[in-house]
Amino acid sequence: MDARLRSPLERLGGRDSGEGRALDLPHGTEVVTRVERVMGERRVARGAIGRVMKTHEDALDVAIVGVGTIRYGKDEVDARRVGQAAFARRRQLAWDALSPTIVVEAVVGSRAWGLAHAGSDEDRRGVFALPFAWTSGIVAPPEDLVSADGSSTYWSVGKCVLQALRADPNTLETLFVESVTARDPIGQMVIDARDAFVSKEIYGTFGRYAMAQLRRERFTGCLEVSAKDGPRRRLWWSEGQVVGGASASAGESVLGRLSARGLIDAGHLELAGRWSSGDPRRDVERLAQAGWIKPQEAQEALREPVRRIVERVAERESLAWSLHPGERAPVAIELGVPLAALIAGGVRGGRTREQLRAAVPDEVRPRLSFAGPEALAAELRWPEAAAIAGRFDGQARVDELIAAAIADEEELRGLVHVLGLLGHLAPPVEDVAASLVALDRRRVRERLRLARETDYFALLGLPRDATRAEVLRAHADLTATFREALEPASRVELAEELAELYAALDEARDVLTDEALHSAYLAQLGEP
């Protein structure tokens, strides 16, 4: 049936909503088998408990504790918990009903950027347009569509726009990657409007995202960066670590940096340039052999230009980024300094007060996202940063912190800029009420994820040897949090998810406080 013609009752899982069909259970769902299986010489009885590991068109790979992974038909297993089945059915119904309304689609991730290997999945993201009938009821419509195997995710047009305005890197990647395609005129309108989302925010968010991805993917190859009205710079990576660099600017070469630092004079610079071999390591060895630099300065002479290139690559004027996977560094070196400290050094030494004022406006209210001030100071090799960052609570503006004389203006703005580049600042909070609801939403959904994907002990935050009293205390604490400490708006918005969470918490308490059930559950988990 056309998604535009579905009634609200059908959308909510009522009449003709697909009841009785085999469910596409998400990865991690606990299931109970409905049939026997024989694996080698071992018989797996009906009623065995397992966890979904992978979804196929008409089957599921289920991991059975103490046995291994066995393939079952989708109609041969049931979700162990009622809440999980309800969640899976809602997700499946949304996918079945609204996947025809997808208007933008793109292949993203490793396959889009040439980082894929034989075992890489093909990830897809895109945008769907909610039919008007879905937006006119009393129940909030889905804002996300997720495929059965989790490899494809689509956002509603409204959610896509909001994320793009925040310069969300995943959304921007989807809209700008070469593989993006429009399925209909609405999708083409979204793609045609994508340039409207390009702002100064993109430099920080996408730059941080790109560097984080290279570290996380253990990238080996070359990152090429072009700067506005500046030289082309290249950084070579090995297993996610920077091991070399080169710049089209003579001032950022080995010889140029030695001259700038006063280690060789103009005459030696000219002579060294004439007999340069093009191999920085060999040139540095010759300089040391000739007595123009000290032997102990040779290693630093190779490291320092690469560090400077790293610092300059982190600047906001770095506009065009491209990757060359597999390309090896002509000369591999060990930088000897954390990447974060290099970026901090570049900002502190190379940014003027006017540049820092442009990068960090007065109205910014800096707030640390997770790391403590002392840990940040150690990572940045910036001892004074601990005392300054300790005042970043999200309440005071930058100009107010400067007026309070907690640090020199350049030092304070520079630290805010560095922490922003490294992703250590939390997003600004403009609507306090909305932020509290968002915090509740994140807490509920994380605890619900534990309920769906882990065991009872993890759900309650307990070790496997927890006593009955500890189980009761943990259940009481979590129940108080998710029944009493939520905002009123959160209780309304998250009503269905909370009902599933309450049921899961009660089930965990009932099983773990009953001696027989507790023993049977430990045996199921493979515990003695």
C-alpha positions in Angstrom: 0.0 0.0 0.0 1.2 3.5 -0.8 2.7 5.1 2.4 0.6 8.2 1.7 -2.6 6.3 2.1 -1.9 4.4 5.3 -4.2 5.2 8.1 -2.9 6.3 11.5 -4.2 3.0 13.0 -2.1 1.0 10.5 0.9 3.2 11.1 0.7 2.4 14.8 0.7 -1.3 14.3 -3.0 -2.0 14.3 -5.3 -3.3 11.5 -3.4 -4.7 8.6 -0.1 -3.6 10.1 1.8 -6.8 9.5 1.0 -8.7 12.7 2.0 -12.3 12.3 4.9 -11.6 10.0 8.4 -12.7 10.8 10.2 -9.8 12.4 13.5 -8.3 11.3 15.1 -8.3 14.8 17.9 -5.8 15.2 21.5 -6.9 15.9 21.9 -7.7 19.6 18.3 -8.7 20.3 18.0 -11.6 22.8 15.9 -14.4 21.2 14.4 -17.7 22.2 14.5 -20.5 19.6 11.3 -22.3 18.5 12.9 -25.3 16.9 15.7 -27.8 17.5 19.0 -27.6 15.7 21.9 -30.0 15.4 25.4 -28.5 15.2 28.1 -31.1 14.7 27.4 -33.7 17.4 25.6 -31.3 19.6 21.8 -30.9 19.7 20.5 -27.4 20.5 17.1 -27.8 22.1 14.1 -25.7 21.4 13.9 -22.8 23.9 17.6 -22.0 23.8 18.5 -18.4 24.4 20.7 -16.5 22.0 21.5 -13.1 20.6 21.1 -11.9 17.0 24.5 -11.3 15.4 23.5 -10.7 11.7 20.4 -10.3 9.6 19.8 -11.9 6.2 16.9 -11.7 3.8 15.0 -14.6 5.4 17.2 -15.7 8.2 19.1 -14.6 11.3 22.6 -15.6 12.6 22.1 -16.3 16.3 24.9 -16.7 18.8 24.1 -19.4 21.4 26.1 -19.3 24.6 28.5 -22.3 24.8 27.5 -23.5 21.3 28.4 -20.9 18.6 26.6 -19.1 15.9 23.7 -20.9 14.2 21.4 -19.7 11.4 17.7 -19.8 12.0 14.7 -18.7 9.9 13.1 -15.5 11.0 10.0 -17.4 11.9 12.0 -19.9 14.0 12.9 -17.5 16.8 11.0 -15.0 19.0 12.3 -11.9 20.8 12.8 -12.9 24.4 11.3 -9.7 25.7 8.0 -8.1 24.7 9.5 -4.6 24.6 12.2 -5.8 22.1 9.6 -7.3 19.8 7.5 -4.1 19.9 10.6 -2.0 19.1 11.5 -4.3 16.2 8.0 -4.2 14.9 7.8 -0.4 15.0 11.1 -0.1 13.2 10.1 -2.7 10.6 6.7 -1.1 10.0 8.3 2.3 9.6 10.9 0.9 7.1 8.2 -1.0 5.1 5.9 2.0 5.0 8.3 4.8 4.4 11.2 3.4 2.4 9.3 4.2 -0.8 9.5 7.9 0.3 13.4 8.0 0.3 14.4 11.0 -1.8 18.2 11.2 -1.4 20.7 8.3 -1.1 24.5 8.0 -0.9 27.1 5.4 -0.2 29.2 6.7 2.7 32.0 5.6 4.9 35.1 3.5 3.9 33.7 2.6 0.5 33.0 6.2 -0.4 36.6 7.4 0.5 38.7 4.5 -0.7 39.4 3.0 2.7 37.4 -0.2 2.2 38.9 -3.6 2.6 37.5 -7.1 1.7 35.4 -7.3 4.8 34.0 -3.7 4.7 30.3 -3.3 4.7 28.5 -0.9 2.3 26.9 1.8 4.4 24.2 4.0 3.0 22.6 7.2 4.3 20.1 9.5 2.9 16.9 11.5 3.4 13.2 10.6 3.2 10.2 12.9 2.9 7.3 12.2 5.3 3.9 12.2 3.5 1.5 14.8 4.8 -0.8 12.3 6.4 2.1 11.1 8.7 2.6 14.6 10.0 -1.0 15.5 10.9 -1.8 13.0 13.7 -1.3 13.2 17.5 1.6 10.7 17.4 5.0 11.9 16.4 6.1 10.3 13.1 9.5 8.5 12.7 12.5 10.8 12.1 14.8 7.9 11.2 14.5 4.8 9.0 17.0 2.0 9.7 17.3 -1.1 7.5 17.0 -4.6 9.1 20.8 -5.2 9.0 21.5 -1.6 10.3 23.7 -0.8 7.2 21.3 1.9 5.9 20.0 4.9 7.8 17.8 7.7 6.5 16.7 11.0 8.1 13.5 12.9 7.6 14.0 16.1 5.5 13.4 18.2 8.7 15.9 16.3 10.7 18.5 16.4 7.9 18.1 20.2 7.6 18.6 20.7 11.4 21.7 18.5 11.5 23.2 20.2 8.4 22.7 23.7 10.0 24.7 22.4 12.9 27.4 21.3 10.5 26.9 17.7 11.5 29.7 15.9 9.7 27.7 12.7 8.9 24.9 14.8 7.3 27.4 17.0 5.3 29.2 13.9 4.1 25.9 12.4 2.9 25.0 15.6 1.0 28.4 16.3 -0.6 29.9 12.8 -1.2 30.2 12.0 -5.0 27.9 9.1 -4.8 24.9 11.2 -3.6 21.8 10.8 -5.9 18.3 12.2 -5.9 15.4 9.8 -6.4 12.8 12.5 -7.2 12.4 16.3 -7.5 12.2 16.7 -3.7 15.6 15.0 -3.3 17.1 17.2 -6.0 15.8 20.3 -4.1 17.6 19.0 -1.0 20.9 18.5 -2.9 20.6 21.8 -4.8 20.3 23.6 -1.4 23.3 21.9 0.2 25.6 24.9 -0.4 23.5 26.9 2.0 24.8 24.7 4.9 28.4 25.6 4.2 29.6 27.9 6.9 32.7 28.6 9.1 31.4 25.8 11.3 32.3 23.3 8.7 36.0 23.9 9.1 36.0 22.9 12.7 33.4 20.1 12.6 34.5 18.4 9.4 38.2 19.0 10.0 38.0 17.3 13.4 35.8 14.6 12.0 38.3 13.9 9.2 41.3 13.7 11.5 39.4 11.5 14.0 38.4 9.2 11.2 42.0 8.8 10.0 43.1 7.9 13.5 40.1 5.6 14.1 40.5 3.8 10.7 44.2 3.5 11.3 44.7 5.1 7.9 47.9 4.5 5.9 48.5 6.9 3.1 48.7 10.6 2.3 46.4 13.5 3.3 46.7 16.5 1.0 45.4 19.8 2.1 45.1 23.1 0.2 44.9 26.3 2.0 43.2 29.6 1.0 45.8 31.7 -0.8 48.5 29.3 0.6 50.7 26.4 -0.3 49.6 22.8 -0.7 50.6 20.6 2.2 50.9 16.8 2.5 50.9 14.6 5.6 51.7 10.9 5.4 50.1 8.5 7.9 50.9 5.0 9.0 48.3 3.0 11.0 46.6 6.3 12.1 49.8 8.1 13.1 51.5 11.0 11.3 54.9 9.9 10.0 55.9 12.5 7.5 55.1 15.8 5.9 55.9 18.1 3.0 54.9 21.6 1.9 55.1 23.6 -1.3 56.3 26.5 0.8 60.1 26.8 1.0 59.7 28.2 4.5 58.3 24.9 5.7 61.1 22.7 4.3 63.9 21.3 6.4 66.3 23.9 5.2 63.8 26.7 5.4 63.0 25.9 9.0 66.7 25.5 10.0 67.3 29.0 8.6 64.2 30.5 10.3 65.3 29.1 13.6 68.8 30.6 13.1 70.6 27.3 13.0 72.2 27.9 9.6 73.0 31.3 8.0 72.0 32.6 4.6 75.3 31.5 3.0 75.0 28.0 4.2 71.3 27.9 3.2 72.2 28.9 -0.4 75.0 26.3 -0.6 72.9 23.6 1.0 70.1 24.3 -1.5 72.5 23.8 -4.4 73.6 20.3 -3.4 70.3 19.2 -1.9 69.5 15.6 -2.8 65.8 15.9 -2.3 66.1 13.4 0.6 65.7 15.4 3.8 67.4 12.7 5.9 70.4 12.6 3.7 70.6 16.4 3.5 70.5 16.7 7.3 73.3 14.1 7.6 75.4 16.1 5.3 74.8 19.3 7.3 75.9 17.5 10.4 78.9 16.0 8.7 79.9 19.5 7.4 79.7 20.9 11.0 76.9 23.3 10.1 74.5 21.9 12.6 75.2 19.9 15.8 74.7 16.1 15.6 72.1 16.2 18.3 70.1 18.7 16.2 69.8 16.3 13.3 66.7 14.4 14.4 64.9 17.5 15.5 65.7 19.1 12.1 63.6 16.4 10.5 60.7 16.5 13.1 60.2 20.2 13.4 59.0 20.9 9.8 56.5 18.1 10.0 55.2 19.4 13.2 54.8 22.8 11.7 52.9 21.4 8.8 50.6 19.6 11.2 50.0 22.9 13.0 49.2 24.7 9.7 46.9 22.0 8.4 44.7 22.5 11.5 44.1 26.2 10.6 40.6 27.3 9.6 42.0 28.4 6.2 42.6 24.7 5.2 39.8 24.3 2.6 40.3 21.3 0.3 41.1 17.9 1.7 41.9 14.8 -0.4 43.2 11.3 0.5 45.6 9.0 -1.3 45.4 5.6 0.4 48.4 3.5 0.5 50.9 6.2 -0.5 54.0 5.9 1.7 56.1 8.7 3.2 59.4 9.4 1.3 61.0 9.7 4.8 59.2 8.3 7.9 60.0 9.9 11.2 58.8 9.8 14.8 57.3 13.1 15.8 57.8 12.6 19.5 54.9 15.0 20.5 51.2 14.3 20.7 49.1 15.6 17.8 47.0 17.7 20.2 50.2 19.4 21.5 51.3 20.2 18.0 47.9 21.8 17.2 48.0 23.8 20.4 51.6 24.9 19.7 50.6 26.1 16.3 47.7 28.2 17.6 49.7 29.7 20.5 52.6 30.6 18.3 51.0 31.5 15.0 47.7 33.2 15.7 47.4 37.0 16.2 44.9 38.6 18.6 42.7 39.7 15.7 42.7 36.1 14.2 41.8 34.7 17.6 39.0 37.2 18.1 37.5 36.2 14.7 37.9 32.5 15.5 36.5 32.8 19.1 33.8 35.5 19.3 33.0 37.2 22.6 29.6 35.5 23.0 31.0 32.0 23.0 30.3 30.2 26.3 33.0 27.4 26.4 32.1 24.2 28.2 34.3 21.1 28.4 32.7 18.0 26.9 34.2 15.2 28.9 38.0 15.4 29.6 39.1 17.0 32.9 41.2 20.2 32.9 44.3 18.4 34.2 44.1 15.6 31.6 43.7 18.2 28.8 46.7 20.3 30.0 48.9 17.1 30.0 47.7 16.2 26.5 48.3 19.7 25.2 51.7 20.1 27.0 50.2 23.4 28.2 50.4 23.5 32.1 48.5 26.7 32.4 45.5 25.3 30.5 44.3 23.4 33.6 43.4 26.5 35.6 41.8 28.2 32.6 39.8 25.3 31.4 38.5 24.7 34.9 36.4 27.8 34.4 34.8 26.6 31.2 31.3 25.7 32.6 29.1 26.9 29.7 27.7 29.8 31.7 30.3 32.5 31.3 31.0 34.2 28.0 34.5 34.6 26.6 34.4 38.4 27.1 33.3 37.9 30.7 36.1 35.4 31.4 38.6 37.9 30.0 37.1 40.7 32.1 37.5 38.4 35.2 41.3 38.3 34.3 41.5 34.5 34.7 44.2 34.6 31.9 45.7 36.8 29.2 43.2 37.3 26.3 45.4 35.6 23.7 45.9 32.7 26.0 42.2 32.3 26.8 40.9 32.6 23.3 43.7 30.4 22.0 42.8 27.6 24.5 39.1 27.9 23.5 40.1 27.6 19.8 42.4 24.6 20.4 39.8 22.8 22.4 37.3 23.4 19.7 39.6 22.1 17.0 40.2 18.9 19.0 36.5 18.4 19.8 36.8 18.9 23.6 34.1 21.6 23.8 30.5 20.6 24.2 27.9 22.2 21.8 26.4 25.4 23.0 23.1 25.1 25.0 20.6 27.7 23.7 17.4 26.2 25.1 17.9 24.9 28.7 14.6 23.1 28.8 15.3 21.3 25.5 18.8 20.4 26.6 17.4 18.8 29.8 15.0 16.7 27.7 17.8 15.8 25.4 19.8 14.6 28.4 16.9 12.5 29.6 16.5 11.1 26.1 20.1 10.1 25.9 20.1 8.5 29.3 16.9 6.5 28.6 18.0 5.3 25.2 21.5 4.3 26.4 19.9 2.2 29.3 17.4 0.8 26.8 20.3 -0.1 24.5 21.8 -2.1 27.4 18.4 -3.8 27.9 18.2 -4.8 24.3 21.9 -5.7 23.6 23.4 -7.0 26.9 22.6 -9.1 29.9 20.7 -8.4 33.1 23.9 -7.7 35.0 25.0 -5.0 32.5 21.5 -3.5 32.5 21.7 -3.0 36.3 25.4 -2.1 36.3 26.4 -5.0 38.4 29.1 -7.7 38.4 28.1 -11.3 37.9 28.7 -12.1 41.6 26.3 -9.4 42.8 24.3 -10.3 45.9 20.5 -10.2 46.1 20.7 -7.0 48.2 22.9 -5.3 45.6 20.4 -6.3 42.8 17.5 -4.8 44.8 19.5 -1.6 45.5 20.5 -1.2 41.8 16.9 -1.8 40.7 15.7 0.8 43.2 18.3 3.4 42.1 17.6 3.0 38.4 13.8 3.0 38.9 14.1 6.2 40.9 16.2 7.8 38.1 13.9 6.8 35.3 10.6 7.3 37.1 11.2 10.4 39.3 14.2 12.3 37.9 12.8 12.9 34.4 11.5 16.1 33.0 7.7 16.2 32.5 8.2 16.7 28.8 10.5 13.7 28.7 7.9 11.4 30.3 5.5 12.3 27.5 7.9 12.0 24.6 9.6 8.8 25.8 6.4 7.1 27.1 6.8 3.9 25.0 10.5 3.6 25.5 10.1 4.1 29.3 7.5 1.3 29.4 9.9 -1.0 27.7 12.7 0.0 30.1 10.6 -0.4 33.2 9.6 -3.9 32.1 13.2 -4.8 31.4 14.4 -3.5 34.8 11.6 -5.5 36.6 12.4 -8.6 34.7 16.1 -8.3 35.6 15.3 -7.9 39.2 12.8 -10.8 39.3 15.3 -13.2 37.6 18.4 -12.2 39.6 16.6 -12.2 43.0 15.1 -15.7 42.5 17.7 -18.3 43.5 16.6 -20.9 40.9 16.2 -18.4 38.1 19.5 -16.7 39.0 21.4 -20.0 38.8 19.7 -21.0 35.5 20.5 -17.6 34.0 24.2 -17.8 35.0 24.4 -21.2 33.4 22.8 -19.8 30.3 25.6 -17.1 30.2 28.2 -19.8 30.6 29.1 -18.8 34.2 29.8 -21.6 36.8 
